[in-house]
Amino acid sequence: MFSNFLTSLNLTPVEAQAVQLSLSVSFNAILWSLPFAIAVAWLLARKNFYGKSLLSGVIHLPLVLPPVVIGYLLLVAMGRNGFIGKYLYSWFGFSFAFSWNGAVLAAAVVAFPLVVRAIRLSLESIDTKLEQVAQTLGASPWRVFLTITLPLSLPGILAGVVLGFARSLGEFGATIAFVSNIVGETQTIPLAMYSFIQTPGAEEQAARLCVLAIILSLISLLLSEWLAKKMQKRLGQNNVKN
């Protein structure tokens, strides 16, 4: 169905590949990073420990570092000859560099701070007395988290997911530095636009992808607002009933 929609837009095969790859990379980046984002957000929101400020700073570094620096660090760490990547390749024959998997990793790293921040703010807004009451009634920590903490933090989780997805769609610097610009493999919308801008006579293709990028990002942001409001309304109704 989505392929038919792209065909109706009269996109070239390269453009259609870039759009489909961007959506797939963004979806997988959020899917694989979300459990870690929830765990880190809970740790920062609920626990006090030595080095907490340092951990928070490291987690939020991708927000302030130039994306190309992130891509270089990923290449040094996870490339085929990287200090982690060389073991992945020698033991499992798997490499992130210059592959679709690497594009997912780069997008996940860049979007991770936004997802963590949204979830952390949601967790910090929860009345901890509700969790304490459940624990005094005999509920285990895992049951408290799954039945109270997680449902009450859903608005923040949803907002973080959609914001992270939108950020992944726009990722450029880390991706091109880590996995290069390979058509059909790592060439997402921003990278395809970069190629078209440098190609004489390809202004129309670049403009089409620009419009699509704006539309997809706007839809993501509007969806984030709608989901958050709907979830907050539902939680409010449940609280009134209880």
Number of C-alpha atoms within 10 A of each C-alpha: 6 8 10 8 11 17 13 9 10 11 16 12 12 15 24 21 21 24 24 16 23 26 18 15 26 26 21 19 25 26 13 13 21 21 11 13 25 22 14 20 24 21 14 21 17 12 9 10 8 7 9 13 12 10 13 16 13 11 19 19 15 19 15 7 11 12 20 16 15 21 27 19 16 25 25 17 15 23 23 21 17 18 13 15 22 18 16 18 17 12 9 9 11 14 21 22 24 21 17 21 18 26 33 26 27 29 30 27 23 28 29 28 24 23 29 29 23 23 29 25 17 23 25 15 12 14 11 13 9 12 18 13 12 16 14 9 8 10 15 12 12 10 15 18 15 12 13 16 20 19 13 21 23 19 26 26 27 21 25 29 27 26 24 29 29 23 20 29 26 20 23 24 21 27 31 23 21 28 27 20 22 15 16 16 18 27 29 35 28 24 23 23 22 15 16 19 16 11 11 8 10 13 13 11 17 22 14 15 21 14 11 14 19 12 11 15 20 13 14 21 16 12 16 22 17 15 18 19 14 13 19 17 13 12 17 13 11 10 9 8 7 6
